[in-house]
Amino acid sequence: MDVEQPDRSRSSPVAPPAHWPAKTRRLVDEIRQLCREWLSGPLRSCLADFDRALHEHAASARSHIDQQRYQATRQRLVQERQAFEQRFIESIDHALLELGALPAEAKAQPVRLTLSLLDPIEHEMTAALDQLVARSAARGGPLLVELSYRLAVLIGTPPLESEAMPLGPQAMAKAFRDSSAALGLPAEHHLLLLQAVEGKLIQGLTPLHEVVNNHLAAAGILPRLRPFPLPRSPRPPRPPRPLPAAPAPAAETSGAPARPSGLRELLTRQRGPRPVSGHARFASTGELDAALANLSRQRVDPDMLRRAPRLREALIDQLNAGQPIDAVPILPSPDADDTLELIARLFDTLRRQQPPQAAAHDLLDRVQLPMLRAALADEGFFEHREHPARQLLDHLLEAARDWLEGSDSALVPSLEQLLERLDREPPTPGLHADLATELERQVAQQQRKAQVAERRHVEAMQGRERLEQARQRAADLLAGLLAKAPPRAALRALLEHAWSDVLALTLLRHGEQSDTFARRLVITDQLLGRLPPGNLDALQAEVVAGLQQIGMHGDEATGIAQRLIGAGAVMQEGEPAGLTGLAMRLKQRHGPGEAPPPAHAPAPVPSAEALRLHQRLGRHPGGWFEFAQADGSRVRRKLAWYSPRAARGLFVTRQGQRAEEMSLADLAQAIAAGKVREVPAANESDLDRAWRALTDSLRQATPMPGARS
């Protein structure tokens, strides 16, 4: 009788049957211990969820009688929760101990048919249990098949059917009935408990099956198993296809697309064909696309995208959403499962190639499901490098790497509109080609803006270097003139901090051999008193014009010119009043847009790394470098300009904005410390590199042809 079944489970033997081999008894004991340890946590979570559901229903109940019933169930749950957990675990334990004996017992028992009135609540719970078993079997079918083969080898029987599987959905449903019947709960409360068990336990059986499978495989039980289950029920015959009118010539059919090979073939060789469930039907391409489109609009958890089994479970839930209780489960076909796994592996490889906090990670999460839709719609995705969807993915990766640095990127709004179209519209080659063309246009526009900004900064650095050269040459010429006729300190300060800038600007604009620069040197000798001043008004006008060219206002330039001319005329008689204070103020005044040249210091001995960089940058300036940031991330900077004479370089961002200006010695030191590294020129794109890495990994893990498990 049903009421005696829990007692029978509690009176089961504590050790496996004696007729089993020693290794079988040992492994069954280890599996029992694994199940006890694993089931404890989910069962406690189930009862906690059940208690919360009872509390919520009691709070929302309109009748005090219903509230009392919910509260009474909560009190009974506190008293019987340990007994519930123990009965549940003992039921699974008993099923493990009776491996291979249950079918014989079932056949030996006579079948007695009885008639009884139909209880709606009981019928609803039975239907819910059946639906729960079907959903769980659809999720964990492949793992259950592997487990059935390994347990069958362990006890020496044919592969176990689903009803005889001690860790299958049917066994869990039976354990639930056995353990919950002793609680004496009202029928409607049983449904709440069943919902809690399904949410925490039944949906999470996959890790338990993985643990047991891995344990048996590690113990030598079919370590490289590749199951090929047969359908349990014959499929309806398909209507015959009409024969073609005439066979096409070989030359015409050679260009027809063949069955996908390459990555798909390597994956099939690595893990074998996927097991096929006999009590389910395969989803069509349209159903798969609709389910993936719904998942894409829901913005699924990125962690789910990185795990193919979890993504497959979510896809199965979408396929079966809204189906009747007695409907046949809908599953992805084996080819669709292969496509899902290949896309997951490809995107996982792409993520590993990107820096940890790069913008490409978020973009990959956004486009993984659209690319999966494209691969399911067209098998040429894995075979043709020029496939429009692959070209679009390649352009998206390039845009994310180069043009999405920072939240103020001008490409973000356009890229968001593109991704919305990719989620909303069907995955057709025309759509992918249009989006790729639009993205190329947007990137080209950003490149033109970046080139203009970069050119502006380079021209500024080139002008700055020419100005520094002119100032250095003017300072050398002025020093030679001052050495011939040493002036007093105040006049020297006026010449070095005001008139030297006039000489530098004249040298920069007109050149050293020009008449204008020669005239300015003559004026310098006149100011020093080495030549007669001649017409003082004309001399003052020329000095004022030169000072105004370096940015001095009219009154300031006139005052300094008068002091320069007056100081030169009375050099031997003493310094005019106020000349020393003016000279001190000019010492604190910068030149035209730049600081005064620094004092000459002994040049440091360049390191070997600095010499190598100098030789390479002198012959081939430019290139990309990665700079380490304080948060551990790395950003790319372009060496837009390098001066072999000054041994300095200017780095700009991808958008052409000024980033860093570094000397060659500082750059070499940062490279030696690991803070900066050169980025070699890429011979292949990120997608091509990921494709090659994925292909190599599949080839390395693929067994040799003819090898058997």
Order of alpha helices (4+ residues) and beta strands (2+ residues): alpha-alpha-alpha-alpha-alpha-alpha-alpha-alpha-alpha-alpha-beta-alpha-alpha-alpha-beta-alpha-alpha-alpha-alpha-alpha-alpha-alpha-alpha-alpha-alpha-alpha-alpha-beta-beta-beta-beta-alpha-beta-alpha
